[in-house]
């Protein structure tokens, strides 16, 4: 048990260092990180759901779609990646409808595609993008860590026993409180707090991250697997580590796109809009 815990801690430190290093440098470094996570997420999704065995041709199209989105991100054309994702999903839905393939195909394209797009868009290339990314990391990591320890310490009623028997309401509430505090502290390290907008945003993202955690638990329970893969020593797979981050980043993407529509399509910096700068 101690060996497993040490391995888990060591892997966690390395993962955090890679994520924070790529976040600090931004640009191509963070784009590569975003693309790598998206591709690994699709690999694990297709493995868990058995897409390669159920629908080899459909799964090949899924890989082509993710490769196209990855290329657009790396070329700095994130604005074209969302239309490309939408087109890929439409084609995947038509494919499944006509060929009676697996509906997990369009689901995987959406999940993995939005993972890469939302991560890359969040960081962007400006200083507000750096702060916004650190803010989201603080919320998600604070939520995840404290939810685990508070849940283990206090126990109590289960949050969603049919999906994830180990999660409790005490852990969810404790994680949310910590996520809000951690996110607010990260923001205040760069900017003064003038109202409750940032804590409220942290609250929304903390809840979104926990929904993402439950969603991944549902997928694994649906297919009877313990871990999404064994790519990360002591942690399982990439999906196991980024499930909450994925949903939090997707939530930020939705919020910024809403603001984009409200502002009559005016070009706006992602990080600045998210943090209200």
Secondary structure as GFF3:
##gff-version 3
##sequence-region A 1 277
A	DSSP	alpha_helix	2	25	.	.	.	ID=ss1
A	DSSP	alpha_helix	27	49	.	.	.	ID=ss2
A	DSSP	alpha_helix	51	54	.	.	.	ID=ss3
A	DSSP	alpha_helix	56	74	.	.	.	ID=ss4
A	DSSP	alpha_helix	78	99	.	.	.	ID=ss5
A	DSSP	alpha_helix	104	123	.	.	.	ID=ss6
A	DSSP	alpha_helix	127	154	.	.	.	ID=ss7
A	DSSP	beta_strand	158	160	.	.	.	ID=ss8
A	DSSP	beta_strand	164	168	.	.	.	ID=ss9
A	DSSP	alpha_helix	169	188	.	.	.	ID=ss10
A	DSSP	alpha_helix	197	223	.	.	.	ID=ss11
A	DSSP	alpha_helix	238	262	.	.	.	ID=ss12
A	DSSP	alpha_helix	270	275	.	.	.	ID=ss13
###
